[in-house]
């Protein structure tokens, strides 16, 4: 950490293929993290040597934690990489290595500084860059070290850090009574308290210093009306205690951090380290008829049963007064993350169409749309226009919309939109071309762009898209429809598209796509890619809508 460690870049040498060498300037301190290299050529080898020394005891006491990658960049080859730890006798460490098969380890006693532990990895091959590949935590050679012998030791340290701050002030008691007034079930009361912490206590991260790890006391957090994830976690515990409900803080790695893209990789928590976590949520165990649940106090506009998608699948540490519990938060089922949409489209002979649209999101889609429509009326109108034009192209006039109070988290979210698209159907000889589907996914580009893969395809969560599309044409027009449904399935996903003719002369299309997992193994990728191709090719098709001939019109007039 800044101010607690000293970084020294010892040497930087570039070795050219012809045997010549060039050196780069080195620096001391954290400015030394950047090195200006001489002009590089194909085949050059860059040799860097640096050391980091702890300068003083930190907030963590005599804690040491290291999660070291043996390659500076997994996309370039590494000829040789060596890590040396000089460990004093008073700081015994635990070690854990990952993917270090082609390596050597050595332990030596030093004359003046305890024990030297070294690891040398040779000829580390570069990885091929692939879209949505697992992060380097899963793929590169690593050495980890920690001064915590067990997770119980770590949990005891952190509980002692936060325990004294979990108290309830008189003002908090008054607020709890206000929140639960008129609530008849325990779930309603818990939901009201959770909603207050998540939505009314402003989130403010503490990145540095003691409060990067130690929360403020619950009364201070409540009085300030802001706090970070740990503050919110202990505030949930404190306020729920007023209604006799137990809750515990939970340490977790949140993957929506700008680097992992919200995708949950396979975490290795073999070694007890602070470095494994960057976020804190809360766990409410099953009690008094309540089901067990994880809740995230930073998740604004999330109903209590909707955990942020990037918390799902995490290996977490539930910290309790009598010890810790390591568990994995389950992924949600695909059906729990459903985007249901209904379109009613009334085409006229020019290709323009009057449209009514209904959106009913659940799971991960619910808070996204609540946030999108949390602003004022003008902002809502602009959001509706963006949605409609992205689906239907240019609009004639202003859209209509009916949007409920998005902060009523106990109510299902149902959004109603309407508008007139100027050219949704394409004019052709004798009629129109009408799209098979309105909300196209582009799966080959977004998920399955690689022709082949050497790594698993890692996505964020299982989902379902369920769309009903009703088509009305001018009187006497007909639609040339497929005689059979279009469908396909793999171990990881399924798709079905079908159409039926209705008694009133209109047509109803139903499409359902289910992504059943967040991760596609390499050996199943080709099957998944072919299914994506089927989905894209279906959604890119058009119906032929045919106008009646003048003879047909005359016969109808005579009748």
Secondary structure as UniProt FT lines:
FT   TURN            2..4
FT   STRAND          5..15
FT   TURN            17..18
FT   STRAND          21..23
FT   HELIX           30..33
FT   TURN            42..43
FT   STRAND          45..54
FT   TURN            59..60
FT   STRAND          65..69
FT   TURN            74..75
FT   STRAND          78..87
FT   TURN            89..90
FT   STRAND          94..98
FT   STRAND          103..109
FT   STRAND          115..124
FT   TURN            131..132
FT   HELIX           136..139
FT   STRAND          142..146
FT   HELIX           151..162
FT   HELIX           163..165
FT   HELIX           170..180
FT   TURN            181..182
FT   HELIX           186..200
FT   STRAND          202..203
FT   HELIX           210..212
FT   HELIX           218..224
FT   STRAND          226..227
FT   HELIX           229..241
FT   TURN            242..244
FT   STRAND          248..252
FT   TURN            261..262
FT   HELIX           274..276
FT   STRAND          279..284
FT   TURN            288..289
FT   STRAND          293..295
FT   TURN            297..298
FT   TURN            300..301
FT   TURN            304..305
FT   HELIX           309..311
FT   TURN            312..313
FT   STRAND          315..320
FT   TURN            321..322
FT   STRAND          323..328
FT   HELIX           334..336
FT   STRAND          338..347
FT   TURN            349..350
FT   STRAND          353..361
FT   HELIX           364..372
FT   HELIX           377..392
FT   STRAND          400..403
FT   TURN            406..407
FT   TURN            409..410
FT   STRAND          415..421
FT   STRAND          426..428
FT   TURN            429..430
FT   STRAND          431..435
FT   HELIX           443..446
FT   STRAND          457..458
FT   STRAND          463..472
FT   TURN            475..476
FT   STRAND          478..480
FT   STRAND          486..489
FT   STRAND          493..501
FT   TURN            503..504
FT   STRAND          507..515
FT   STRAND          519..520
FT   HELIX           522..524
FT   HELIX           525..539
FT   STRAND          542..546
FT   HELIX           550..558
//
